[in-house]
Amino acid sequence: MRSIFLVCTPSINVVWSWQSIKGETIPKSINIGFHWYDKTNIDAADIKPLLYE
């Protein structure tokens, strides 16, 4: 059995979990609007507007 890691709204978690259990395909990558940042990319153009001053 493959493990599923889902981080998004609960309702879509249920849908994708059920689809996976039934053997249907689910997206490999799910855009949840989250951006990871640390000291290596804190000044990147796509991260800068998301930070508080």
Residue frames relative to the residue before (quaternion, step in Angstrom):
aa qw qx qy qz dx dy dz
M 1.0000 0.0000 0.0000 0.0000 0.00 0.00 0.00
R 0.3321 -0.7466 0.5341 0.2169 3.58 -0.84 0.86
S 0.4180 -0.6984 0.5185 0.2620 3.53 -1.10 0.65
I 0.2409 -0.7705 0.5807 0.1050 3.54 -1.11 0.75
F 0.0585 -0.7706 0.6339 0.0287 3.57 -0.88 0.95
L 0.0524 0.8126 -0.5742 0.0852 3.54 -0.44 1.20
V 0.0155 -0.7741 0.6329 -0.0092 3.54 -0.91 0.96
C 0.4895 0.6041 -0.4971 0.3852 3.54 -0.11 1.29
T 0.7768 -0.3254 0.2092 0.4969 3.57 -1.17 -0.26
P 0.6036 -0.6075 0.3755 0.3544 3.60 -0.99 0.79
S 0.6499 0.5359 -0.3486 0.4110 3.61 0.88 -0.77
I 0.6794 0.4577 -0.3017 0.4878 3.60 0.94 -0.77
N 0.5592 0.5814 -0.3890 0.4449 3.60 1.17 -0.51
V 0.6589 0.5045 -0.3062 0.4665 3.56 0.93 -0.90
V 0.6536 0.5183 -0.3150 0.4526 3.58 0.89 -0.92
W 0.7164 0.4448 -0.2661 0.4670 3.59 0.76 -1.00
S 0.6092 0.5369 -0.3550 0.4631 3.59 1.06 -0.65
W 0.6703 0.4916 -0.2958 0.4706 3.56 0.90 -0.92
Q 0.6396 0.5152 -0.3267 0.4677 3.60 0.96 -0.80
S 0.6520 0.5129 -0.3113 0.4635 3.58 0.99 -0.81
I 0.6367 0.5266 -0.3215 0.4626 3.58 0.97 -0.86
K 0.7000 0.4561 -0.2635 0.4822 3.58 1.01 -0.82
G 0.5479 -0.6421 0.3835 0.3748 3.59 1.28 -0.07
E 0.4587 0.6665 -0.4594 0.3664 3.57 1.25 0.18
T 0.5254 -0.6309 0.4602 0.3379 3.56 -1.19 0.43
I 0.1266 -0.7520 0.6430 0.0709 3.51 -1.18 0.71
P 0.6426 -0.5365 0.3551 0.4161 3.63 -1.12 0.47
K 0.4406 -0.6830 0.5154 0.2716 3.59 -1.04 0.79
S 0.7785 0.1677 -0.0788 0.5997 3.54 1.12 -0.68
I 0.0976 -0.8012 0.5903 0.0105 3.53 -0.84 1.01
N 0.2814 -0.7643 0.5582 0.1580 3.58 -0.59 1.14
I 0.0476 -0.8206 0.5694 -0.0116 3.56 -0.47 1.22
G 0.5661 -0.6322 0.3730 0.3752 3.57 1.27 0.21
F 0.5045 0.6454 -0.4176 0.3931 3.58 1.23 0.36
H 0.1051 -0.7790 0.6155 0.0565 3.57 -1.02 0.81
W 0.2750 -0.7370 0.5963 0.1597 3.56 -0.88 0.99
Y 0.0876 0.7884 -0.6077 0.0396 3.55 -0.91 0.86
D 0.0176 0.7537 -0.6564 0.0270 3.49 -1.28 0.65
K 0.7849 -0.3477 0.2091 0.4683 3.57 -1.24 -0.18
T 0.6364 0.5553 -0.3402 0.4134 3.61 1.15 -0.44
N 0.8188 0.1949 -0.1042 0.5298 3.61 1.11 -0.50
I 0.3247 0.7881 -0.4774 0.2133 3.59 1.23 0.25
D 0.7220 0.4113 -0.2430 0.5005 3.59 1.12 -0.54
A 0.3880 0.7323 -0.4788 0.2897 3.60 1.23 0.17
A 0.6112 -0.6024 0.3836 0.3412 3.56 -1.09 0.76
D 0.7052 0.4523 -0.2846 0.4659 3.63 1.01 -0.67
I 0.6635 0.4835 -0.3001 0.4857 3.62 1.23 -0.33
K 0.5859 0.6443 -0.3573 0.3377 3.58 0.94 -0.91
P 0.7076 0.4603 -0.3023 0.4427 3.67 0.77 -0.86
L 0.6432 0.5533 -0.3157 0.4248 3.60 1.19 -0.40
L 0.6425 0.5562 -0.3104 0.4260 3.59 1.26 -0.32
Y 0.4496 -0.6495 0.5407 0.2891 3.52 -1.21 0.60
E 0.3907 -0.7038 0.5331 0.2605 3.55 -1.16 0.53
